[in-house]
Amino acid sequence: MLNIWYGPMDGVVMKPSVYFKNTYQPEWLTEPLSRAMIKDVDKSEVVGPALIQSPVLGAIPPERLSGGVKTLILIWHVPDKIFNARNCGDNCARWLLEMGRKRDVTINLRHLLDFGGDPLEIKILNTGTIVYSMSELVSIAGYYV
């Protein structure tokens, strides 16, 4: 399940891009989930473990991926840390839900993401409430962001 703590939280990695630059493993990028997230969010293709082909930037190293994709990759590959998902926009929301369907995932948010109109299952850790729709999520999360 996707678990979200809204607002300030102790022990959170606040700068995922810096963390990514110093800890990512090249093999993370060639895994199917990472490839799919990079293709969807950044519209880029993974050529190899150290090379991404971007339609905007050309051939780039993994460090030049968007902050949102780097955060998503970290959330999946470093499950013992909680990352602030401030770099994740609405285009990352479906991937957060997808990861939450595969295993428990906890993130910190200080803004609202649009998780779409499909039925949801997100636990808001501030209250312990599980929400099943965007309207339920907004009515609780709005108090914290």
Chimera marker file (.cmm) of the C-alpha trace (Angstrom):
<marker_set name="trace">
<marker id="1" x="0.000" y="0.000" z="0.000" r="1" g="1" b="0" radius="0.5"/>
<marker id="2" x="1.096" y="3.573" z="-0.606" r="1" g="1" b="0" radius="0.5"/>
<marker id="3" x="1.585" y="5.349" z="2.724" r="1" g="1" b="0" radius="0.5"/>
<marker id="4" x="1.886" y="9.140" z="2.797" r="1" g="1" b="0" radius="0.5"/>
<marker id="5" x="2.946" y="11.436" z="5.618" r="1" g="1" b="0" radius="0.5"/>
<marker id="6" x="1.938" y="15.004" z="4.790" r="1" g="1" b="0" radius="0.5"/>
<marker id="7" x="4.056" y="17.886" z="6.097" r="1" g="1" b="0" radius="0.5"/>
<marker id="8" x="7.269" y="17.901" z="8.121" r="1" g="1" b="0" radius="0.5"/>
<marker id="9" x="8.582" y="14.496" z="9.176" r="1" g="1" b="0" radius="0.5"/>
<marker id="10" x="11.734" y="13.427" z="10.999" r="1" g="1" b="0" radius="0.5"/>
<marker id="11" x="14.269" y="11.194" z="9.269" r="1" g="1" b="0" radius="0.5"/>
<marker id="12" x="13.219" y="12.005" z="5.708" r="1" g="1" b="0" radius="0.5"/>
<marker id="13" x="15.691" y="12.287" z="2.833" r="1" g="1" b="0" radius="0.5"/>
<marker id="14" x="14.899" y="15.860" z="1.782" r="1" g="1" b="0" radius="0.5"/>
<marker id="15" x="17.142" y="16.036" z="-1.288" r="1" g="1" b="0" radius="0.5"/>
<marker id="16" x="16.526" y="12.865" z="-3.291" r="1" g="1" b="0" radius="0.5"/>
<marker id="17" x="18.507" y="14.135" z="-6.303" r="1" g="1" b="0" radius="0.5"/>
<marker id="18" x="21.648" y="14.502" z="-4.195" r="1" g="1" b="0" radius="0.5"/>
<marker id="19" x="21.039" y="11.131" z="-2.568" r="1" g="1" b="0" radius="0.5"/>
<marker id="20" x="20.547" y="9.543" z="-6.008" r="1" g="1" b="0" radius="0.5"/>
<marker id="21" x="23.776" y="11.030" z="-7.368" r="1" g="1" b="0" radius="0.5"/>
<marker id="22" x="25.763" y="9.516" z="-4.514" r="1" g="1" b="0" radius="0.5"/>
<marker id="23" x="24.084" y="6.134" z="-4.096" r="1" g="1" b="0" radius="0.5"/>
<marker id="24" x="22.349" y="4.866" z="-7.233" r="1" g="1" b="0" radius="0.5"/>
<marker id="25" x="23.472" y="1.567" z="-8.687" r="1" g="1" b="0" radius="0.5"/>
<marker id="26" x="23.706" y="1.371" z="-12.506" r="1" g="1" b="0" radius="0.5"/>
<marker id="27" x="21.734" y="-1.897" z="-12.590" r="1" g="1" b="0" radius="0.5"/>
<marker id="28" x="18.705" y="-0.107" z="-11.103" r="1" g="1" b="0" radius="0.5"/>
<marker id="29" x="18.179" y="1.670" z="-14.429" r="1" g="1" b="0" radius="0.5"/>
<marker id="30" x="17.963" y="-1.462" z="-16.548" r="1" g="1" b="0" radius="0.5"/>
<marker id="31" x="15.249" y="-3.122" z="-14.462" r="1" g="1" b="0" radius="0.5"/>
<marker id="32" x="11.801" y="-3.182" z="-16.116" r="1" g="1" b="0" radius="0.5"/>
<marker id="33" x="10.082" y="-0.897" z="-13.576" r="1" g="1" b="0" radius="0.5"/>
<marker id="34" x="12.787" y="1.766" z="-13.784" r="1" g="1" b="0" radius="0.5"/>
<marker id="35" x="12.800" y="1.604" z="-17.585" r="1" g="1" b="0" radius="0.5"/>
<marker id="36" x="9.019" y="2.036" z="-17.676" r="1" g="1" b="0" radius="0.5"/>
<marker id="37" x="9.083" y="4.988" z="-15.252" r="1" g="1" b="0" radius="0.5"/>
<marker id="38" x="11.881" y="6.714" z="-17.193" r="1" g="1" b="0" radius="0.5"/>
<marker id="39" x="10.040" y="6.198" z="-20.489" r="1" g="1" b="0" radius="0.5"/>
<marker id="40" x="6.719" y="7.455" z="-19.126" r="1" g="1" b="0" radius="0.5"/>
<marker id="41" x="7.809" y="10.398" z="-16.963" r="1" g="1" b="0" radius="0.5"/>
<marker id="42" x="10.885" y="11.650" z="-18.833" r="1" g="1" b="0" radius="0.5"/>
<marker id="43" x="9.949" y="10.302" z="-22.292" r="1" g="1" b="0" radius="0.5"/>
<marker id="44" x="13.481" y="8.857" z="-22.435" r="1" g="1" b="0" radius="0.5"/>
<marker id="45" x="14.943" y="5.467" z="-23.290" r="1" g="1" b="0" radius="0.5"/>
<marker id="46" x="17.451" y="3.558" z="-21.193" r="1" g="1" b="0" radius="0.5"/>
<marker id="47" x="20.263" y="2.604" z="-23.572" r="1" g="1" b="0" radius="0.5"/>
<marker id="48" x="22.382" y="1.007" z="-20.868" r="1" g="1" b="0" radius="0.5"/>
<marker id="49" x="23.174" y="1.246" z="-17.160" r="1" g="1" b="0" radius="0.5"/>
<marker id="50" x="25.003" y="4.552" z="-17.615" r="1" g="1" b="0" radius="0.5"/>
<marker id="51" x="23.288" y="6.068" z="-20.661" r="1" g="1" b="0" radius="0.5"/>
<marker id="52" x="19.814" y="7.504" z="-21.214" r="1" g="1" b="0" radius="0.5"/>
<marker id="53" x="18.586" y="8.845" z="-24.547" r="1" g="1" b="0" radius="0.5"/>
<marker id="54" x="16.454" y="11.928" z="-23.950" r="1" g="1" b="0" radius="0.5"/>
<marker id="55" x="14.425" y="13.503" z="-26.776" r="1" g="1" b="0" radius="0.5"/>
<marker id="56" x="15.220" y="16.933" z="-25.320" r="1" g="1" b="0" radius="0.5"/>
<marker id="57" x="18.764" y="16.614" z="-23.955" r="1" g="1" b="0" radius="0.5"/>
<marker id="58" x="20.182" y="13.872" z="-26.180" r="1" g="1" b="0" radius="0.5"/>
<marker id="59" x="22.462" y="11.275" z="-24.607" r="1" g="1" b="0" radius="0.5"/>
<marker id="60" x="22.651" y="11.880" z="-20.852" r="1" g="1" b="0" radius="0.5"/>
<marker id="61" x="24.000" y="10.156" z="-17.758" r="1" g="1" b="0" radius="0.5"/>
<marker id="62" x="21.493" y="8.955" z="-15.136" r="1" g="1" b="0" radius="0.5"/>
<marker id="63" x="22.281" y="11.980" z="-12.936" r="1" g="1" b="0" radius="0.5"/>
<marker id="64" x="20.518" y="14.191" z="-15.512" r="1" g="1" b="0" radius="0.5"/>
<marker id="65" x="17.173" y="12.414" z="-15.232" r="1" g="1" b="0" radius="0.5"/>
<marker id="66" x="14.348" y="14.496" z="-13.801" r="1" g="1" b="0" radius="0.5"/>
<marker id="67" x="14.076" y="14.848" z="-10.047" r="1" g="1" b="0" radius="0.5"/>
<marker id="68" x="10.745" y="13.042" z="-10.156" r="1" g="1" b="0" radius="0.5"/>
<marker id="69" x="12.133" y="9.931" z="-11.852" r="1" g="1" b="0" radius="0.5"/>
<marker id="70" x="15.174" y="9.864" z="-9.581" r="1" g="1" b="0" radius="0.5"/>
<marker id="71" x="12.865" y="10.018" z="-6.565" r="1" g="1" b="0" radius="0.5"/>
<marker id="72" x="10.683" y="7.198" z="-7.912" r="1" g="1" b="0" radius="0.5"/>
<marker id="73" x="13.723" y="5.004" z="-8.541" r="1" g="1" b="0" radius="0.5"/>
<marker id="74" x="15.001" y="5.656" z="-5.017" r="1" g="1" b="0" radius="0.5"/>
<marker id="75" x="11.625" y="4.909" z="-3.443" r="1" g="1" b="0" radius="0.5"/>
<marker id="76" x="11.632" y="1.523" z="-5.138" r="1" g="1" b="0" radius="0.5"/>
<marker id="77" x="15.284" y="0.596" z="-4.678" r="1" g="1" b="0" radius="0.5"/>
<marker id="78" x="15.954" y="1.969" z="-1.186" r="1" g="1" b="0" radius="0.5"/>
<marker id="79" x="12.908" y="0.778" z="0.767" r="1" g="1" b="0" radius="0.5"/>
<marker id="80" x="14.503" y="1.400" z="4.183" r="1" g="1" b="0" radius="0.5"/>
<marker id="81" x="14.515" y="5.185" z="3.606" r="1" g="1" b="0" radius="0.5"/>
<marker id="82" x="11.633" y="7.633" z="3.368" r="1" g="1" b="0" radius="0.5"/>
<marker id="83" x="12.014" y="10.203" z="0.617" r="1" g="1" b="0" radius="0.5"/>
<marker id="84" x="10.403" y="13.593" z="0.334" r="1" g="1" b="0" radius="0.5"/>
<marker id="85" x="8.586" y="13.404" z="-2.983" r="1" g="1" b="0" radius="0.5"/>
<marker id="86" x="8.641" y="17.150" z="-3.617" r="1" g="1" b="0" radius="0.5"/>
<marker id="87" x="10.128" y="16.592" z="-7.072" r="1" g="1" b="0" radius="0.5"/>
<marker id="88" x="7.269" y="14.283" z="-8.023" r="1" g="1" b="0" radius="0.5"/>
<marker id="89" x="4.540" y="15.915" z="-10.040" r="1" g="1" b="0" radius="0.5"/>
<marker id="90" x="1.218" y="14.491" z="-11.120" r="1" g="1" b="0" radius="0.5"/>
<marker id="91" x="3.019" y="12.502" z="-13.841" r="1" g="1" b="0" radius="0.5"/>
<marker id="92" x="4.666" y="10.449" z="-11.066" r="1" g="1" b="0" radius="0.5"/>
<marker id="93" x="1.464" y="9.721" z="-9.127" r="1" g="1" b="0" radius="0.5"/>
<marker id="94" x="0.481" y="6.583" z="-11.046" r="1" g="1" b="0" radius="0.5"/>
<marker id="95" x="3.935" y="5.113" z="-10.399" r="1" g="1" b="0" radius="0.5"/>
<marker id="96" x="3.646" y="5.743" z="-6.670" r="1" g="1" b="0" radius="0.5"/>
<marker id="97" x="0.332" y="3.876" z="-6.720" r="1" g="1" b="0" radius="0.5"/>
<marker id="98" x="1.851" y="1.077" z="-8.809" r="1" g="1" b="0" radius="0.5"/>
<marker id="99" x="4.722" y="0.610" z="-6.363" r="1" g="1" b="0" radius="0.5"/>
<marker id="100" x="2.213" y="0.657" z="-3.494" r="1" g="1" b="0" radius="0.5"/>
<marker id="101" x="0.281" y="-2.167" z="-5.149" r="1" g="1" b="0" radius="0.5"/>
<marker id="102" x="3.443" y="-4.295" z="-5.218" r="1" g="1" b="0" radius="0.5"/>
<marker id="103" x="4.615" y="-3.623" z="-1.635" r="1" g="1" b="0" radius="0.5"/>
<marker id="104" x="4.300" y="-1.137" z="1.208" r="1" g="1" b="0" radius="0.5"/>
<marker id="105" x="5.836" y="2.171" z="0.177" r="1" g="1" b="0" radius="0.5"/>
<marker id="106" x="6.100" y="5.223" z="2.431" r="1" g="1" b="0" radius="0.5"/>
<marker id="107" x="6.733" y="8.747" z="1.176" r="1" g="1" b="0" radius="0.5"/>
<marker id="108" x="6.696" y="12.261" z="2.581" r="1" g="1" b="0" radius="0.5"/>
<marker id="109" x="4.701" y="14.927" z="0.725" r="1" g="1" b="0" radius="0.5"/>
<marker id="110" x="4.225" y="18.605" z="1.328" r="1" g="1" b="0" radius="0.5"/>
<marker id="111" x="1.951" y="19.180" z="-1.645" r="1" g="1" b="0" radius="0.5"/>
<marker id="112" x="-1.075" y="17.498" z="-3.175" r="1" g="1" b="0" radius="0.5"/>
<marker id="113" x="-0.654" y="15.103" z="-6.064" r="1" g="1" b="0" radius="0.5"/>
<marker id="114" x="-3.476" y="14.225" z="-8.419" r="1" g="1" b="0" radius="0.5"/>
<marker id="115" x="-3.776" y="10.441" z="-8.201" r="1" g="1" b="0" radius="0.5"/>
<marker id="116" x="-6.531" y="10.414" z="-10.810" r="1" g="1" b="0" radius="0.5"/>
<marker id="117" x="-10.094" y="9.280" z="-10.852" r="1" g="1" b="0" radius="0.5"/>
<marker id="118" x="-9.564" y="5.552" z="-10.488" r="1" g="1" b="0" radius="0.5"/>
<marker id="119" x="-10.303" y="3.933" z="-7.148" r="1" g="1" b="0" radius="0.5"/>
<marker id="120" x="-7.376" y="4.490" z="-4.786" r="1" g="1" b="0" radius="0.5"/>
<marker id="121" x="-6.048" y="2.832" z="-1.687" r="1" g="1" b="0" radius="0.5"/>
<marker id="122" x="-3.714" y="5.207" z="0.146" r="1" g="1" b="0" radius="0.5"/>
<marker id="123" x="-3.017" y="5.349" z="3.845" r="1" g="1" b="0" radius="0.5"/>
<marker id="124" x="-2.535" y="8.837" z="5.258" r="1" g="1" b="0" radius="0.5"/>
<marker id="125" x="-0.128" y="8.261" z="8.111" r="1" g="1" b="0" radius="0.5"/>
<marker id="126" x="-0.932" y="11.564" z="9.852" r="1" g="1" b="0" radius="0.5"/>
<marker id="127" x="-4.350" y="10.162" z="10.785" r="1" g="1" b="0" radius="0.5"/>
<marker id="128" x="-4.097" y="6.440" z="10.040" r="1" g="1" b="0" radius="0.5"/>
<marker id="129" x="-6.978" y="6.833" z="7.571" r="1" g="1" b="0" radius="0.5"/>
<marker id="130" x="-7.154" y="4.802" z="4.378" r="1" g="1" b="0" radius="0.5"/>
<marker id="131" x="-8.686" y="6.793" z="1.528" r="1" g="1" b="0" radius="0.5"/>
<marker id="132" x="-10.249" y="5.373" z="-1.612" r="1" g="1" b="0" radius="0.5"/>
<marker id="133" x="-10.818" y="8.499" z="-3.718" r="1" g="1" b="0" radius="0.5"/>
<marker id="134" x="-9.214" y="11.840" z="-4.473" r="1" g="1" b="0" radius="0.5"/>
<marker id="135" x="-12.002" y="13.687" z="-2.681" r="1" g="1" b="0" radius="0.5"/>
<marker id="136" x="-11.324" y="11.703" z="0.506" r="1" g="1" b="0" radius="0.5"/>
<marker id="137" x="-7.583" y="12.300" z="0.150" r="1" g="1" b="0" radius="0.5"/>
<marker id="138" x="-7.954" y="16.061" z="-0.415" r="1" g="1" b="0" radius="0.5"/>
<marker id="139" x="-10.303" y="16.486" z="2.528" r="1" g="1" b="0" radius="0.5"/>
<marker id="140" x="-7.668" y="15.066" z="4.899" r="1" g="1" b="0" radius="0.5"/>
<marker id="141" x="-4.395" y="16.090" z="3.238" r="1" g="1" b="0" radius="0.5"/>
<marker id="142" x="-5.597" y="19.678" z="2.924" r="1" g="1" b="0" radius="0.5"/>
<marker id="143" x="-5.137" y="20.120" z="6.659" r="1" g="1" b="0" radius="0.5"/>
<marker id="144" x="-1.432" y="19.321" z="6.419" r="1" g="1" b="0" radius="0.5"/>
<marker id="145" x="-0.252" y="21.010" z="3.214" r="1" g="1" b="0" radius="0.5"/>
<link id1="1" id2="2" r="1" g="1" b="0" radius="0.2"/>
<link id1="2" id2="3" r="1" g="1" b="0" radius="0.2"/>
<link id1="3" id2="4" r="1" g="1" b="0" radius="0.2"/>
<link id1="4" id2="5" r="1" g="1" b="0" radius="0.2"/>
<link id1="5" id2="6" r="1" g="1" b="0" radius="0.2"/>
<link id1="6" id2="7" r="1" g="1" b="0" radius="0.2"/>
<link id1="7" id2="8" r="1" g="1" b="0" radius="0.2"/>
<link id1="8" id2="9" r="1" g="1" b="0" radius="0.2"/>
<link id1="9" id2="10" r="1" g="1" b="0" radius="0.2"/>
<link id1="10" id2="11" r="1" g="1" b="0" radius="0.2"/>
<link id1="11" id2="12" r="1" g="1" b="0" radius="0.2"/>
<link id1="12" id2="13" r="1" g="1" b="0" radius="0.2"/>
<link id1="13" id2="14" r="1" g="1" b="0" radius="0.2"/>
<link id1="14" id2="15" r="1" g="1" b="0" radius="0.2"/>
<link id1="15" id2="16" r="1" g="1" b="0" radius="0.2"/>
<link id1="16" id2="17" r="1" g="1" b="0" radius="0.2"/>
<link id1="17" id2="18" r="1" g="1" b="0" radius="0.2"/>
<link id1="18" id2="19" r="1" g="1" b="0" radius="0.2"/>
<link id1="19" id2="20" r="1" g="1" b="0" radius="0.2"/>
<link id1="20" id2="21" r="1" g="1" b="0" radius="0.2"/>
<link id1="21" id2="22" r="1" g="1" b="0" radius="0.2"/>
<link id1="22" id2="23" r="1" g="1" b="0" radius="0.2"/>
<link id1="23" id2="24" r="1" g="1" b="0" radius="0.2"/>
<link id1="24" id2="25" r="1" g="1" b="0" radius="0.2"/>
<link id1="25" id2="26" r="1" g="1" b="0" radius="0.2"/>
<link id1="26" id2="27" r="1" g="1" b="0" radius="0.2"/>
<link id1="27" id2="28" r="1" g="1" b="0" radius="0.2"/>
<link id1="28" id2="29" r="1" g="1" b="0" radius="0.2"/>
<link id1="29" id2="30" r="1" g="1" b="0" radius="0.2"/>
<link id1="30" id2="31" r="1" g="1" b="0" radius="0.2"/>
<link id1="31" id2="32" r="1" g="1" b="0" radius="0.2"/>
<link id1="32" id2="33" r="1" g="1" b="0" radius="0.2"/>
<link id1="33" id2="34" r="1" g="1" b="0" radius="0.2"/>
<link id1="34" id2="35" r="1" g="1" b="0" radius="0.2"/>
<link id1="35" id2="36" r="1" g="1" b="0" radius="0.2"/>
<link id1="36" id2="37" r="1" g="1" b="0" radius="0.2"/>
<link id1="37" id2="38" r="1" g="1" b="0" radius="0.2"/>
<link id1="38" id2="39" r="1" g="1" b="0" radius="0.2"/>
<link id1="39" id2="40" r="1" g="1" b="0" radius="0.2"/>
<link id1="40" id2="41" r="1" g="1" b="0" radius="0.2"/>
<link id1="41" id2="42" r="1" g="1" b="0" radius="0.2"/>
<link id1="42" id2="43" r="1" g="1" b="0" radius="0.2"/>
<link id1="43" id2="44" r="1" g="1" b="0" radius="0.2"/>
<link id1="44" id2="45" r="1" g="1" b="0" radius="0.2"/>
<link id1="45" id2="46" r="1" g="1" b="0" radius="0.2"/>
<link id1="46" id2="47" r="1" g="1" b="0" radius="0.2"/>
<link id1="47" id2="48" r="1" g="1" b="0" radius="0.2"/>
<link id1="48" id2="49" r="1" g="1" b="0" radius="0.2"/>
<link id1="49" id2="50" r="1" g="1" b="0" radius="0.2"/>
<link id1="50" id2="51" r="1" g="1" b="0" radius="0.2"/>
<link id1="51" id2="52" r="1" g="1" b="0" radius="0.2"/>
<link id1="52" id2="53" r="1" g="1" b="0" radius="0.2"/>
<link id1="53" id2="54" r="1" g="1" b="0" radius="0.2"/>
<link id1="54" id2="55" r="1" g="1" b="0" radius="0.2"/>
<link id1="55" id2="56" r="1" g="1" b="0" radius="0.2"/>
<link id1="56" id2="57" r="1" g="1" b="0" radius="0.2"/>
<link id1="57" id2="58" r="1" g="1" b="0" radius="0.2"/>
<link id1="58" id2="59" r="1" g="1" b="0" radius="0.2"/>
<link id1="59" id2="60" r="1" g="1" b="0" radius="0.2"/>
<link id1="60" id2="61" r="1" g="1" b="0" radius="0.2"/>
<link id1="61" id2="62" r="1" g="1" b="0" radius="0.2"/>
<link id1="62" id2="63" r="1" g="1" b="0" radius="0.2"/>
<link id1="63" id2="64" r="1" g="1" b="0" radius="0.2"/>
<link id1="64" id2="65" r="1" g="1" b="0" radius="0.2"/>
<link id1="65" id2="66" r="1" g="1" b="0" radius="0.2"/>
<link id1="66" id2="67" r="1" g="1" b="0" radius="0.2"/>
<link id1="67" id2="68" r="1" g="1" b="0" radius="0.2"/>
<link id1="68" id2="69" r="1" g="1" b="0" radius="0.2"/>
<link id1="69" id2="70" r="1" g="1" b="0" radius="0.2"/>
<link id1="70" id2="71" r="1" g="1" b="0" radius="0.2"/>
<link id1="71" id2="72" r="1" g="1" b="0" radius="0.2"/>
<link id1="72" id2="73" r="1" g="1" b="0" radius="0.2"/>
<link id1="73" id2="74" r="1" g="1" b="0" radius="0.2"/>
<link id1="74" id2="75" r="1" g="1" b="0" radius="0.2"/>
<link id1="75" id2="76" r="1" g="1" b="0" radius="0.2"/>
<link id1="76" id2="77" r="1" g="1" b="0" radius="0.2"/>
<link id1="77" id2="78" r="1" g="1" b="0" radius="0.2"/>
<link id1="78" id2="79" r="1" g="1" b="0" radius="0.2"/>
<link id1="79" id2="80" r="1" g="1" b="0" radius="0.2"/>
<link id1="80" id2="81" r="1" g="1" b="0" radius="0.2"/>
<link id1="81" id2="82" r="1" g="1" b="0" radius="0.2"/>
<link id1="82" id2="83" r="1" g="1" b="0" radius="0.2"/>
<link id1="83" id2="84" r="1" g="1" b="0" radius="0.2"/>
<link id1="84" id2="85" r="1" g="1" b="0" radius="0.2"/>
<link id1="85" id2="86" r="1" g="1" b="0" radius="0.2"/>
<link id1="86" id2="87" r="1" g="1" b="0" radius="0.2"/>
<link id1="87" id2="88" r="1" g="1" b="0" radius="0.2"/>
<link id1="88" id2="89" r="1" g="1" b="0" radius="0.2"/>
<link id1="89" id2="90" r="1" g="1" b="0" radius="0.2"/>
<link id1="90" id2="91" r="1" g="1" b="0" radius="0.2"/>
<link id1="91" id2="92" r="1" g="1" b="0" radius="0.2"/>
<link id1="92" id2="93" r="1" g="1" b="0" radius="0.2"/>
<link id1="93" id2="94" r="1" g="1" b="0" radius="0.2"/>
<link id1="94" id2="95" r="1" g="1" b="0" radius="0.2"/>
<link id1="95" id2="96" r="1" g="1" b="0" radius="0.2"/>
<link id1="96" id2="97" r="1" g="1" b="0" radius="0.2"/>
<link id1="97" id2="98" r="1" g="1" b="0" radius="0.2"/>
<link id1="98" id2="99" r="1" g="1" b="0" radius="0.2"/>
<link id1="99" id2="100" r="1" g="1" b="0" radius="0.2"/>
<link id1="100" id2="101" r="1" g="1" b="0" radius="0.2"/>
<link id1="101" id2="102" r="1" g="1" b="0" radius="0.2"/>
<link id1="102" id2="103" r="1" g="1" b="0" radius="0.2"/>
<link id1="103" id2="104" r="1" g="1" b="0" radius="0.2"/>
<link id1="104" id2="105" r="1" g="1" b="0" radius="0.2"/>
<link id1="105" id2="106" r="1" g="1" b="0" radius="0.2"/>
<link id1="106" id2="107" r="1" g="1" b="0" radius="0.2"/>
<link id1="107" id2="108" r="1" g="1" b="0" radius="0.2"/>
<link id1="108" id2="109" r="1" g="1" b="0" radius="0.2"/>
<link id1="109" id2="110" r="1" g="1" b="0" radius="0.2"/>
<link id1="110" id2="111" r="1" g="1" b="0" radius="0.2"/>
<link id1="111" id2="112" r="1" g="1" b="0" radius="0.2"/>
<link id1="112" id2="113" r="1" g="1" b="0" radius="0.2"/>
<link id1="113" id2="114" r="1" g="1" b="0" radius="0.2"/>
<link id1="114" id2="115" r="1" g="1" b="0" radius="0.2"/>
<link id1="115" id2="116" r="1" g="1" b="0" radius="0.2"/>
<link id1="116" id2="117" r="1" g="1" b="0" radius="0.2"/>
<link id1="117" id2="118" r="1" g="1" b="0" radius="0.2"/>
<link id1="118" id2="119" r="1" g="1" b="0" radius="0.2"/>
<link id1="119" id2="120" r="1" g="1" b="0" radius="0.2"/>
<link id1="120" id2="121" r="1" g="1" b="0" radius="0.2"/>
<link id1="121" id2="122" r="1" g="1" b="0" radius="0.2"/>
<link id1="122" id2="123" r="1" g="1" b="0" radius="0.2"/>
<link id1="123" id2="124" r="1" g="1" b="0" radius="0.2"/>
<link id1="124" id2="125" r="1" g="1" b="0" radius="0.2"/>
<link id1="125" id2="126" r="1" g="1" b="0" radius="0.2"/>
<link id1="126" id2="127" r="1" g="1" b="0" radius="0.2"/>
<link id1="127" id2="128" r="1" g="1" b="0" radius="0.2"/>
<link id1="128" id2="129" r="1" g="1" b="0" radius="0.2"/>
<link id1="129" id2="130" r="1" g="1" b="0" radius="0.2"/>
<link id1="130" id2="131" r="1" g="1" b="0" radius="0.2"/>
<link id1="131" id2="132" r="1" g="1" b="0" radius="0.2"/>
<link id1="132" id2="133" r="1" g="1" b="0" radius="0.2"/>
<link id1="133" id2="134" r="1" g="1" b="0" radius="0.2"/>
<link id1="134" id2="135" r="1" g="1" b="0" radius="0.2"/>
<link id1="135" id2="136" r="1" g="1" b="0" radius="0.2"/>
<link id1="136" id2="137" r="1" g="1" b="0" radius="0.2"/>
<link id1="137" id2="138" r="1" g="1" b="0" radius="0.2"/>
<link id1="138" id2="139" r="1" g="1" b="0" radius="0.2"/>
<link id1="139" id2="140" r="1" g="1" b="0" radius="0.2"/>
<link id1="140" id2="141" r="1" g="1" b="0" radius="0.2"/>
<link id1="141" id2="142" r="1" g="1" b="0" radius="0.2"/>
<link id1="142" id2="143" r="1" g="1" b="0" radius="0.2"/>
<link id1="143" id2="144" r="1" g="1" b="0" radius="0.2"/>
<link id1="144" id2="145" r="1" g="1" b="0" radius="0.2"/>
</marker_set>
